[in-house]
Amino acid sequence: MPAPEAPLSAAPRRPIAGRKSGVMRAAHTANGDVTVRLATVDDIDALVRMRAALIREHAGSAIYGRPRQDLEARARALFAEQLADGQQSCFVAERGGATVGCLRVRESRSSPLLLPSRYGYLSSAYVLPEERREGVLSILVEHALAWCRSRGLVEVRLHVDAMNDGAAKAWEALGFRVAEHLRHRVLTGG
Ligand SMILES: CC(C)(COP(=O)(O)OP(=O)(O)OC[C@H]1O[C@@H](n2cnc3c(N)ncnc32)[C@H](O)[C@@H]1OP(=O)(O)O)[C@@H](O)C(=O)NCCC(=O)NCCS
């Protein structure tokens, strides 16, 4: 099992000169305004913390419950690669200058036998525990859906761990219906 992680708090953001992506739109919540913008390489520290926290909150999961020891180092390299990839984007939500959530979206190809040929795929959805149930995921999703529409995509998919009831309810509330189940079997012995 991975070492228990210190409570994740919203990291204060340093001012960044020449940021490529501006603030997009504010959503008013009980805790104040949340703004969403595209992530840049300057967000990698916050993204790595949220990615590691997301995986560690899935401790009992058959798929996500086996993190590698060097999870953070791998997450850092992965985010750097993903932020440079033109087929995907990562959105970050901020409140009072602190990062409070993130959501990644990418363009994926379907089976050549099926329609639609391409769809949007959401992943890395994470909101700090103290910021949940305030509409942060909702506004991140709005931006990700706009990103998909701007690319002509007509469908959006994602995976949710079978044990993650909270996330399942959140996605259901946001209009995402269950379409298939992933089954797995661990092979032991020769
Ligand atoms: C799942 C998660 C991203 C939701 O973020 P959030 O900012 O709290 O979600 P929102 O406040 O935008 O809620 C969106 C909708 O889902 C509902 N919802 C959110 N969490 C819920 C929960 N635990 N139980 C029931 N409904 C929930 C909200 O009521 C809202 O519905 P409404 O629009 O009808 O009011 C957040 O709980 C989280 O980060 N969890 C840990 C990581 C995780 O599980 N990520 C998802 C991986 S698939």
The ligand as an SDF file (V2000), in Angstrom:
LIG
                    3D

 48 50  0  0  0  0  0  0  0  0999 V2000
  -16.5620   13.3530   -8.3080 C   0  0  0  0  0  0  0  0  0  0  0  0
  -16.1150   14.8070   -8.0710 C   0  0  0  0  0  0  0  0  0  0  0  0
  -15.1240   15.2090   -9.1710 C   0  0  0  0  0  0  0  0  0  0  0  0
  -17.3480   15.7160   -8.1050 C   0  0  0  0  0  0  0  0  0  0  0  0
  -16.9180   17.0730   -8.0610 O   0  0  0  0  0  0  0  0  0  0  0  0
  -17.8380   18.2210   -7.4400 P   0  0  0  0  0  0  0  0  0  0  0  0
  -17.2020   19.5100   -7.7360 O   0  0  0  0  0  0  0  0  0  0  0  0
  -18.1370   17.9070   -6.0280 O   0  0  0  0  0  0  0  0  0  0  0  0
  -19.1720   18.0580   -8.3000 O   0  0  0  0  0  0  0  0  0  0  0  0
  -20.2890   19.1810   -8.4870 P   0  0  0  0  0  0  0  0  0  0  0  0
  -20.4420   19.9430   -7.2200 O   0  0  0  0  0  0  0  0  0  0  0  0
  -20.0120   19.9600   -9.7200 O   0  0  0  0  0  0  0  0  0  0  0  0
  -21.5910   18.3140   -8.6870 O   0  0  0  0  0  0  0  0  0  0  0  0
  -22.1240   18.0010   -9.9720 C   0  0  0  0  0  0  0  0  0  0  0  0
  -23.4370   17.2680   -9.7570 C   0  0  0  0  0  0  0  0  0  0  0  0
  -23.1880   15.9970   -9.1720 O   0  0  0  0  0  0  0  0  0  0  0  0
  -23.8140   15.8720   -7.9080 C   0  0  0  0  0  0  0  0  0  0  0  0
  -22.8580   15.2290   -6.9950 N   0  0  0  0  0  0  0  0  0  0  0  0
  -21.5570   15.5240   -6.8450 C   0  0  0  0  0  0  0  0  0  0  0  0
  -20.9990   14.7090   -5.9390 N   0  0  0  0  0  0  0  0  0  0  0  0
  -21.9870   13.8900   -5.4930 C   0  0  0  0  0  0  0  0  0  0  0  0
  -22.0490   12.8520   -4.5340 C   0  0  0  0  0  0  0  0  0  0  0  0
  -20.9650   12.4720   -3.8310 N   0  0  0  0  0  0  0  0  0  0  0  0
  -23.2470   12.2400   -4.3290 N   0  0  0  0  0  0  0  0  0  0  0  0
  -24.3630   12.6160   -5.0130 C   0  0  0  0  0  0  0  0  0  0  0  0
  -24.3680   13.5990   -5.9600 N   0  0  0  0  0  0  0  0  0  0  0  0
  -23.1920   14.2380   -6.1800 C   0  0  0  0  0  0  0  0  0  0  0  0
  -24.0960   17.3020   -7.4620 C   0  0  0  0  0  0  0  0  0  0  0  0
  -25.1740   17.3540   -6.5720 O   0  0  0  0  0  0  0  0  0  0  0  0
  -24.3760   17.9840   -8.7780 C   0  0  0  0  0  0  0  0  0  0  0  0
  -25.6940   17.6890   -9.1870 O   0  0  0  0  0  0  0  0  0  0  0  0
  -26.7230   18.8420   -9.5980 P   0  0  0  0  0  0  0  0  0  0  0  0
  -26.0620   19.5170  -10.7890 O   0  0  0  0  0  0  0  0  0  0  0  0
  -27.9710   18.1120   -9.9300 O   0  0  0  0  0  0  0  0  0  0  0  0
  -26.7670   19.7300   -8.4140 O   0  0  0  0  0  0  0  0  0  0  0  0
  -15.4450   14.9470   -6.6670 C   0  0  0  0  0  0  0  0  0  0  0  0
  -16.2900   14.3850   -5.6910 O   0  0  0  0  0  0  0  0  0  0  0  0
  -14.0860   14.2880   -6.5740 C   0  0  0  0  0  0  0  0  0  0  0  0
  -13.0690   14.8880   -6.9070 O   0  0  0  0  0  0  0  0  0  0  0  0
  -14.0460   13.0150   -6.0960 N   0  0  0  0  0  0  0  0  0  0  0  0
  -12.7880   12.2830   -5.9360 C   0  0  0  0  0  0  0  0  0  0  0  0
  -12.1450   11.9640   -7.2810 C   0  0  0  0  0  0  0  0  0  0  0  0
  -13.0890   11.2170   -8.1980 C   0  0  0  0  0  0  0  0  0  0  0  0
  -13.7990   10.3140   -7.7840 O   0  0  0  0  0  0  0  0  0  0  0  0
  -13.0770   11.6370   -9.4680 N   0  0  0  0  0  0  0  0  0  0  0  0
  -13.9440   11.0710  -10.4910 C   0  0  0  0  0  0  0  0  0  0  0  0
  -13.2720    9.9820  -11.2090 C   0  0  0  0  0  0  0  0  0  0  0  0
  -14.3540    9.3130  -12.4650 S   0  0  0  0  0  0  0  0  0  0  0  0
  1  2  1  0
  2  3  1  0
  2  4  1  0
  2 36  1  0
  4  5  1  0
  5  6  1  0
  6  7  2  0
  6  8  1  0
  6  9  1  0
  9 10  1  0
 10 11  2  0
 10 12  1  0
 10 13  1  0
 13 14  1  0
 14 15  1  0
 15 16  1  0
 15 30  1  0
 16 17  1  0
 17 18  1  0
 17 28  1  0
 18 19  1  0
 18 27  1  0
 19 20  2  0
 20 21  1  0
 21 22  1  0
 21 27  2  0
 22 23  1  0
 22 24  2  0
 24 25  1  0
 25 26  2  0
 26 27  1  0
 28 29  1  0
 28 30  1  0
 30 31  1  0
 31 32  1  0
 32 33  2  0
 32 34  1  0
 32 35  1  0
 36 37  1  0
 36 38  1  0
 38 39  2  0
 38 40  1  0
 40 41  1  0
 41 42  1  0
 42 43  1  0
 43 44  2  0
 43 45  1  0
 45 46  1  0
 46 47  1  0
 47 48  1  0
M  END
$$$$
